[in-house]
Amino acid sequence: MNIIKMAEQQAQRPTNSVQLLAVSKTWPASRIRQLAAAGQMRFGENYLQEALEKILALQDLPLEWHFIGPVQSNKTRDIAAHFDWVHSIDRMKVAQRLAAQRPAELPPLNICLQVNLDQEATKAGIMPDMLLELAQAINQLQNLCLRGMMVIPAIAETKAQQLETFGRAQQLFELLKTHHPQVDTLSMGMSADLASAITKGSTMVRVGTALFGERHTPTKQ
Ligand SMILES: *Cc1c(COP(=O)(O)O)cnc(C)c1O
């Protein structure tokens, strides 16, 4: 995507230092197949049932599937069996279930911890001051690989506010890396704010609308 390249240049970061996660929720398998033909292999989904149908329909392609929606404990078995990454971990219980249910023949499930950066009461994610404790506990679990953190900030009024929030995420990410050297992923930035996220060190932007177009089907958040 050109907007990612431009943002990398503006932030004086190397080309291809930011990965594109194509968020394909609400879009049919046929659209995913088109993007895959153009070389995009990494896809993010929020709703398990919808995702499982597409994963099945696209089994012939070497795609990488990322679960980015809220994880309910009764859904962990299917997530553990069909996804490569989960970005939205904010509870030890869910992590333990994923670890126990990850099929032995698959590589470890890659995990990002979701941080509620703005400490919004209605939003998922752990409070920033709980990050290291949860990371340490999850890092002990077999079959999971702690890769980093994910944030969905509150809607910012100004670009300065966007940068301030993402800057706090960047600091937390640096702290997490000092404790867990294998951590390499800051999942941050969506269609509306990806340039600011890249300025502040995002390594993976999750882009739906700017890639596929406006979603017509109403989606729950
Ligand atoms: C839908 C969604 C996105 C993509 O949002 P766009 O604004 O369409 O780019 C990214 N991350 C999460 C967690 C989402 O639910």
The ligand as an SDF file (V2000), in Angstrom:
LIG
                    3D

 15 15  0  0  0  0  0  0  0  0999 V2000
  -12.3840   -3.1530   11.8570 C   0  0  0  0  0  0  0  0  0  0  0  0
  -11.0800   -3.0950   12.5890 C   0  0  0  0  0  0  0  0  0  0  0  0
   -9.9490   -2.5380   11.9920 C   0  0  0  0  0  0  0  0  0  0  0  0
   -9.9500   -1.8830   10.6200 C   0  0  0  0  0  0  0  0  0  0  0  0
  -10.6030   -0.6450   10.6830 O   0  0  0  0  0  0  0  0  0  0  0  0
  -10.6680    0.3350    9.4130 P   0  0  0  0  0  0  0  0  0  0  0  0
  -11.0130    1.6400   10.0050 O   0  0  0  0  0  0  0  0  0  0  0  0
  -11.7280   -0.2160    8.5120 O   0  0  0  0  0  0  0  0  0  0  0  0
   -9.3400    0.3270    8.7530 O   0  0  0  0  0  0  0  0  0  0  0  0
   -8.7570   -2.5860   12.6980 C   0  0  0  0  0  0  0  0  0  0  0  0
   -8.6790   -3.1380   13.9290 N   0  0  0  0  0  0  0  0  0  0  0  0
   -9.7430   -3.6640   14.5400 C   0  0  0  0  0  0  0  0  0  0  0  0
   -9.5910   -4.2440   15.9050 C   0  0  0  0  0  0  0  0  0  0  0  0
  -10.9790   -3.6600   13.8910 C   0  0  0  0  0  0  0  0  0  0  0  0
  -12.0450   -4.1790   14.5180 O   0  0  0  0  0  0  0  0  0  0  0  0
  1  2  1  0
  2  3  1  0
  2 14  2  0
  3  4  1  0
  3 10  2  0
  4  5  1  0
  5  6  1  0
  6  7  2  0
  6  8  1  0
  6  9  1  0
 10 11  1  0
 11 12  2  0
 12 13  1  0
 12 14  1  0
 14 15  1  0
M  END
$$$$
